[in-house]
Amino acid sequence: MPQELLFRCLCETVEVCASGEPAIQAYCHCSTCRDFYNVPVLAATGWPPDSVRLTKGEEETKRSKHPKKQMEKVFCSCCGETLFGINRIGMIVIPNPISLRNLTASCAAKFAPEFHFWYPNHVVDIDDELPKYVETPDGPRVE
């Protein structure tokens, strides 16, 4: 039986259920994610679209589309927290802060980033042992 994880927004009006395992756990340094999520680096998990669903408060969610790129994010209209995004390939992107707040420490640790991608675009140096890729993980690493 696949695991089911529940994520609630800060005010607990909206609940998201993710089942199974994420397809990706990473830090993204691209300028699009930095701008769209308003962060210096996006730490997130990426899930197949059929493994994430809203289970409570869907009527209180709003969607925001990127003005130029094929991506959007879903947020709670009550507290404003971003619940998840949808990237250009349809993957559901759950930012790590919502995971850290909703899961036990040991469970959240299972979803820690495993690599960095788009690292040449970084604005914050992260000195860790994780692989750093020029673009995507199927391409060259940063030397």
Buried (B, 14 or more C-beta within 10 A) or exposed (E): EEEEBEBBBBEEBBBBBBBBBBEBBBBBBBEBBBEBBEBEBBBBBBBBEEBBEBBBBEEBBEEEEBEEEEBBBBBBEBEEBBBBBBBEEEBBBBBBBBBBEBBEEEEBEBBBBBBBBBBEBBEEEBEEEBBBBBEEEEEEEEE
